[in-house]
Amino acid sequence: MTPSSAQPASPPLHHNWAYRRVALPIFALLRMGASPRKLAWSIAVGLLIGINPVLGSTTVVCLAAAFVLRLNVAASQLANHAVYPLQLLLLIPFIRFGDVIFHTAPMPFTAKALIHAARHNPIALTRQLWTWEWHALVLWFALAVVFVPIIALSITPFLRRLLVRIEHHQYPLIHPPHVSLHRADS
């Protein structure tokens, strides 16, 4: 092959954040032998634990659930951390719906109202905060019991197809920028 007939070098592959941080770890878990079914249940549990309304609890709760249910810890933690922004977005709706379902006084979300309550009756405010949080947690748990199986059963076929494609090497790995797939001088 002469240098003039050589194929031009392919540009290095660059993938977005979601592909590098979510898809590639899932590909790696499938390559290492994780079953699609177990991986699907691990992801579903991680997703739902990741949106629970108790801020700061998801990593430990997800780790405990993965051990108790014998799930893939890496997959459940990956899903848990991927939905962290959703946990923040859903906190207020969980509290609001908990107020409606349990017929409690709505939580005042203005700083002025919370500071006033904290200054005048901090013990009552603490009890009320625990009540709101407890109701939000019960609501989340009811939703989790319903949605974990739905999510797991819906992504299992996708992960099975993905495993077949991975076994046939149809998904590329990310190559370092300095390494090209085809060399022009070969």
TORMARRO-236278 format. One line per field, with one value per residue (C-alpha): z, y, x negated; residue in one letter. Coordinates in nm, 2 decimals, decimal comma, always signed. Layout:
BEGIN
Z = [Z|...] $
Y = [Y|...] $
X = [X|...] $
r = [A|...] $
This chain:
BEGIN
Z = [+0,00|-0,10|+0,12|-0,13|-0,12|+0,25|+0,42|+0,62|+1,00|+1,18|+1,43|+1,79|+1,95|+2,19|+2,37|+2,59|+2,97|+2,99|+2,76|+2,95|+3,30|+3,26|+2,94|+2,96|+3,32|+3,23|+2,93|+3,16|+3,41|+3,13|+2,99|+3,34|+3,36|+3,53|+3,42|+3,25|+3,49|+3,80|+3,65|+3,57|+3,92|+4,06|+3,84|+3,92|+4,30|+4,27|+4,07|+4,32|+4,63|+4,46|+4,46|+4,82|+5,01|+5,29|+5,18|+5,25|+5,29|+4,95|+4,93|+5,26|+5,19|+4,84|+4,97|+5,23|+4,98|+4,74|+5,00|+5,15|+4,80|+4,66|+4,38|+4,19|+4,42|+4,14|+3,92|+4,20|+4,31|+3,95|+3,91|+4,26|+4,19|+3,83|+3,97|+4,24|+4,07|+4,06|+4,43|+4,48|+4,23|+4,38|+4,74|+4,75|+4,55|+4,78|+5,08|+4,92|+4,82|+5,16|+5,31|+5,08|+5,13|+5,51|+5,55|+5,74|+5,74|+5,44|+5,50|+5,48|+5,23|+5,29|+5,49|+5,69|+5,81|+5,90|+6,09|+6,28|+6,37|+6,48|+6,70|+6,87|+6,90|+6,78|+6,93|+6,75|+6,43|+6,47|+6,53|+6,23|+6,01|+6,11|+6,03|+5,68|+5,61|+5,74|+5,52|+5,22|+5,29|+5,31|+4,98|+4,82|+4,96|+4,81|+4,47|+4,49|+4,56|+4,24|+4,01|+4,10|+3,93|+3,64|+3,57|+3,62|+3,40|+3,13|+3,10|+3,13|+2,76|+2,66|+2,87|+2,71|+2,36|+2,47|+2,60|+2,26|+2,09|+2,33|+2,28|+1,91|+1,98|+1,83|+2,09|+2,08|+2,38|+2,42|+2,28|+2,42|+2,20|+2,10|+1,96|+1,63|+1,51|+1,18|+1,11|+0,77|+0,76|+0,79] $
Y = [+0,00|+0,34|+0,64|+0,82|+0,53|+0,50|+0,58|+0,90|+0,86|+0,86|+1,13|+1,01|+0,92|+1,18|+1,10|+1,31|+1,30|+1,06|+0,81|+0,82|+0,82|+0,61|+0,40|+0,28|+0,16|-0,04|-0,18|-0,27|-0,44|-0,65|-0,74|-0,86|-1,10|-0,91|-1,06|-0,82|-0,91|-0,84|-0,53|-0,40|-0,46|-0,29|+0,01|+0,03|+0,01|+0,27|+0,51|+0,50|+0,52|+0,81|+1,02|+0,95|+1,27|+1,23|+1,43|+1,28|+0,92|+0,78|+0,64|+0,44|+0,33|+0,22|+0,03|-0,14|-0,24|-0,37|-0,60|-0,71|-0,78|-0,91|-0,66|-0,52|-0,25|-0,05|-0,04|+0,06|+0,34|+0,46|+0,49|+0,65|+0,92|+0,98|+1,09|+1,32|+1,63|+1,47|+1,41|+1,79|+1,87|+1,62|+1,71|+1,98|+1,79|+1,49|+1,71|+1,89|+1,56|+1,42|+1,72|+1,66|+1,28|+1,29|+1,61|+1,81|+2,18|+2,28|+2,35|+2,72|+2,75|+3,11|+3,19|+3,45|+3,20|+2,93|+3,18|+3,31|+2,95|+2,86|+3,17|+3,14|+2,76|+2,56|+2,23|+2,25|+2,34|+2,04|+1,81|+1,95|+1,91|+1,55|+1,50|+1,65|+1,45|+1,13|+1,18|+1,25|+0,93|+0,72|+0,86|+0,79|+0,43|+0,36|+0,49|+0,30|-0,03|+0,02|+0,16|-0,05|-0,36|-0,16|+0,00|-0,33|-0,53|-0,26|-0,23|-0,60|-0,67|-0,36|-0,48|-0,83|-0,68|-0,45|-0,76|-0,93|-0,62|-0,59|-0,96|-0,88|-0,57|-0,33|-0,06|+0,13|+0,21|+0,56|+0,59|+0,84|+1,15|+1,08|+0,73|+0,70|+0,40|+0,38|+0,48|+0,64|+0,50|+0,13] $
X = [+0,00|-0,14|-0,12|+0,11|+0,36|+0,37|+0,70|+0,70|+0,68|+1,01|+1,05|+1,04|+1,37|+1,51|+1,83|+2,05|+2,06|+2,36|+2,19|+1,86|+2,01|+2,33|+2,32|+1,95|+1,97|+2,28|+2,10|+1,81|+2,04|+2,20|+1,86|+1,75|+2,04|+2,33|+2,66|+2,89|+3,17|+2,97|+2,82|+3,18|+3,30|+2,98|+3,04|+3,41|+3,34|+3,06|+3,28|+3,57|+3,35|+3,17|+3,49|+3,60|+3,69|+3,43|+3,13|+2,80|+2,92|+2,92|+2,56|+2,59|+2,95|+2,86|+2,55|+2,76|+3,03|+2,77|+2,62|+2,96|+3,11|+2,78|+2,78|+2,48|+2,35|+2,17|+2,48|+2,71|+2,47|+2,43|+2,80|+2,83|+2,58|+2,71|+3,05|+2,92|+3,05|+3,40|+3,38|+3,35|+3,62|+3,87|+3,82|+4,08|+4,34|+4,30|+4,35|+4,65|+4,82|+4,75|+4,94|+5,23|+5,25|+5,21|+5,41|+5,15|+5,08|+4,88|+4,51|+4,43|+4,15|+4,07|+3,76|+3,95|+4,22|+3,96|+3,75|+4,05|+4,16|+3,80|+3,78|+4,12|+4,16|+3,86|+3,97|+4,31|+4,13|+3,90|+4,19|+4,37|+4,06|+4,03|+4,40|+4,36|+4,05|+4,21|+4,52|+4,29|+4,10|+4,41|+4,53|+4,19|+4,19|+4,53|+4,41|+4,09|+4,27|+4,47|+4,20|+3,90|+4,05|+4,18|+3,84|+3,65|+3,88|+3,88|+3,50|+3,42|+3,49|+3,29|+2,99|+3,02|+3,00|+2,72|+2,52|+2,56|+2,43|+2,14|+2,05|+2,03|+1,81|+2,06|+2,00|+1,67|+1,46|+1,33|+0,98|+0,73|+0,71|+0,35|+0,43|+0,61|+0,80|+0,63|+0,27|+0,20|-0,15|-0,06] $
r = [M|T|P|S|S|A|Q|P|A|S|P|P|L|H|H|N|W|A|Y|R|R|V|A|L|P|I|F|A|L|L|R|M|G|A|S|P|R|K|L|A|W|S|I|A|V|G|L|L|I|G|I|N|P|V|L|G|S|T|T|V|V|C|L|A|A|A|F|V|L|R|L|N|V|A|A|S|Q|L|A|N|H|A|V|Y|P|L|Q|L|L|L|L|I|P|F|I|R|F|G|D|V|I|F|H|T|A|P|M|P|F|T|A|K|A|L|I|H|A|A|R|H|N|P|I|A|L|T|R|Q|L|W|T|W|E|W|H|A|L|V|L|W|F|A|L|A|V|V|F|V|P|I|I|A|L|S|I|T|P|F|L|R|R|L|L|V|R|I|E|H|H|Q|Y|P|L|I|H|P|P|H|V|S|L|H|R|A|D|S] $
